[in-house]
Amino acid sequence: MTTVLELAAHSGLPVETVLRVLLREPTNEAARRAVELAVEELGLPDYPRPDDHVEVLPAVPQPADPIVSPAPSSQPELVAELRGVLQELARTFERERRERVNDLDLTTSLLTEGWRNVDRRLGRLEKMIERLDRREFLREPERGGAEIHRLDDLRRPGT
């Protein structure tokens, strides 16, 4: 099963553009062609679209008589076929589980980093409040203020 990320990497386009093409939203012709080539080489993602279409490429006419594979003639063949189907199912489940674990890892990392930033900002605010409280407690005069002189006071003789 191909993923949208694999199609995007293969076509060299952003994931958003690939999704637009797959969902049949308006895109430029070059992007549509690049995604079509990637789909031809890798295959379609295995999930339904909002309009229930699965194909991106023009529909290939189906033969009038569907080709039916002959039924296995013996039990060992049935067992081998069943084993193959179950192994493919197990591989699919494992791949999907890994994808979910990766999604969870990414979400956890983003949340953790977000809370670290909040904690840093709160720490800075606490330090600022602590400095303001100390200044008021010690009644320190404000530093850095400009000294004001009136021109009238400077011009008066005897002052």
C-alpha positions as CSV (number, residue, x, y, z in Angstrom):
1,M,0.0,0.0,0.0
2,T,1.4,3.3,-1.0
3,T,1.1,6.4,1.3
4,V,0.5,10.0,0.3
5,L,4.0,10.8,1.8
6,E,5.6,8.3,-0.5
7,L,3.8,9.7,-3.5
8,A,4.9,13.2,-2.5
9,A,8.5,12.2,-2.1
10,H,8.5,10.3,-5.4
11,S,6.8,13.1,-7.4
12,G,8.9,15.9,-5.7
13,L,5.8,17.8,-4.8
14,P,4.4,19.0,-1.4
15,V,2.0,16.6,0.4
16,E,-0.7,19.3,0.1
17,T,-0.5,19.3,-3.7
18,V,-0.5,15.5,-3.9
19,L,-3.6,15.5,-1.8
20,R,-5.3,18.1,-4.0
21,V,-4.6,15.9,-7.0
22,L,-5.9,12.8,-5.3
23,L,-9.0,14.5,-4.1
24,R,-9.6,15.9,-7.6
25,E,-9.3,19.5,-6.4
26,P,-8.0,22.2,-8.8
27,T,-4.2,22.1,-9.4
28,N,-1.9,22.9,-12.2
29,E,-1.4,20.4,-15.0
30,A,2.3,19.8,-14.2
31,A,1.4,18.7,-10.7
32,R,-1.3,16.5,-11.9
33,R,1.0,14.8,-14.4
34,A,3.7,14.3,-11.7
35,V,1.3,12.6,-9.4
36,E,-0.1,10.5,-12.2
37,L,3.4,9.2,-12.9
38,A,4.1,8.5,-9.2
39,V,0.7,6.6,-9.0
40,E,1.6,4.6,-12.1
41,E,5.0,3.6,-10.5
42,L,4.0,3.2,-6.9
43,G,0.2,2.6,-6.9
44,L,-2.7,4.4,-5.3
45,P,-3.1,4.9,-1.6
46,D,-5.6,2.3,-0.2
47,Y,-8.3,4.5,1.2
48,P,-11.6,6.0,-0.2
49,R,-11.9,9.5,-1.4
50,P,-14.8,11.9,-0.4
51,D,-16.4,11.3,-3.8
52,D,-15.9,7.5,-3.5
53,H,-13.5,7.5,-6.5
54,V,-10.3,5.5,-6.0
55,E,-8.7,6.1,-9.4
56,V,-6.7,9.2,-10.3
57,L,-5.7,8.1,-13.8
58,P,-8.2,7.8,-16.6
59,A,-10.3,4.6,-16.2
60,V,-9.0,1.6,-18.1
61,P,-11.9,-0.2,-19.8
62,Q,-12.7,-3.5,-18.1
63,P,-13.1,-6.6,-20.3
64,A,-16.7,-7.7,-20.7
65,D,-16.0,-11.2,-19.2
66,P,-14.2,-10.9,-15.9
67,I,-11.3,-13.3,-15.6
68,V,-12.0,-15.8,-12.8
69,S,-9.0,-17.7,-11.4
70,P,-9.6,-21.4,-11.2
71,A,-10.3,-22.8,-7.8
72,P,-7.5,-24.7,-6.1
73,S,-8.0,-28.4,-6.6
74,S,-6.7,-29.7,-3.4
75,Q,-6.5,-28.9,0.3
76,P,-2.8,-28.2,0.4
77,E,-3.3,-25.5,-2.2
78,L,-6.1,-24.0,-0.2
79,V,-4.0,-24.0,2.9
80,A,-1.1,-22.3,1.1
81,E,-3.4,-19.7,-0.4
82,L,-4.9,-19.0,3.1
83,R,-1.4,-18.8,4.6
84,G,-0.4,-16.2,2.0
85,V,-3.5,-14.1,2.6
86,L,-2.9,-14.2,6.4
87,Q,0.7,-13.3,6.0
88,E,-0.1,-10.3,3.9
89,L,-2.8,-9.3,6.4
90,A,-0.2,-9.6,9.2
91,R,2.2,-7.4,7.3
92,T,-0.5,-4.8,6.6
93,F,-1.4,-4.7,10.3
94,E,2.3,-4.4,11.4
95,R,2.9,-1.6,8.9
96,E,-0.2,0.3,10.0
97,R,0.8,-0.2,13.7
98,R,4.2,1.3,13.0
99,E,2.6,4.3,11.2
100,R,0.4,4.9,14.3
101,V,3.3,4.6,16.6
102,N,5.3,7.1,14.5
103,D,2.2,9.5,14.5
104,L,2.0,9.2,18.3
105,D,5.8,9.8,18.7
106,L,5.5,13.0,16.6
107,T,2.4,14.2,18.5
108,T,4.2,13.6,21.8
109,S,7.3,15.4,20.7
110,L,5.2,18.4,19.6
111,L,3.3,18.5,22.8
112,T,6.4,18.2,24.9
113,E,8.2,21.0,23.1
114,G,5.1,23.2,23.4
115,W,5.0,22.7,27.1
116,R,8.7,23.4,27.4
117,N,8.2,26.7,25.7
118,V,5.3,27.6,28.0
119,D,7.4,26.7,31.0
120,R,10.3,28.9,29.8
121,R,7.9,31.8,29.2
122,L,6.4,31.4,32.7
123,G,9.8,31.3,34.2
124,R,10.7,34.6,32.6
125,L,7.5,36.2,33.8
126,E,8.1,35.0,37.3
127,K,11.6,36.5,37.3
128,M,10.2,39.8,36.1
129,I,7.5,39.8,38.8
130,E,10.1,38.9,41.4
131,R,12.3,41.9,40.3
132,L,9.4,44.2,40.4
133,D,8.4,43.0,43.9
134,R,12.0,43.4,45.2
135,R,12.2,46.9,43.8
136,E,8.9,47.9,45.4
137,F,9.9,46.3,48.7
138,L,13.3,48.0,48.9
139,R,11.8,51.2,47.4
140,E,14.6,51.5,45.0
141,P,14.4,54.6,42.9
142,E,13.8,54.1,39.2
143,R,17.1,54.0,37.4
144,G,17.7,55.2,33.9
145,G,15.4,58.2,34.1
146,A,16.4,61.5,32.4
147,E,17.2,64.6,34.5
148,I,14.9,67.5,33.5
149,H,16.0,71.1,33.6
150,R,13.7,74.0,32.7
151,L,15.2,76.7,30.6
152,D,13.5,79.4,32.7
153,D,15.3,78.2,35.8
154,L,18.7,78.2,34.0
155,R,18.3,81.7,32.7
156,R,17.3,83.4,36.0
157,P,20.2,85.1,37.6
158,G,20.9,83.9,41.1
159,T,19.5,80.4,40.8
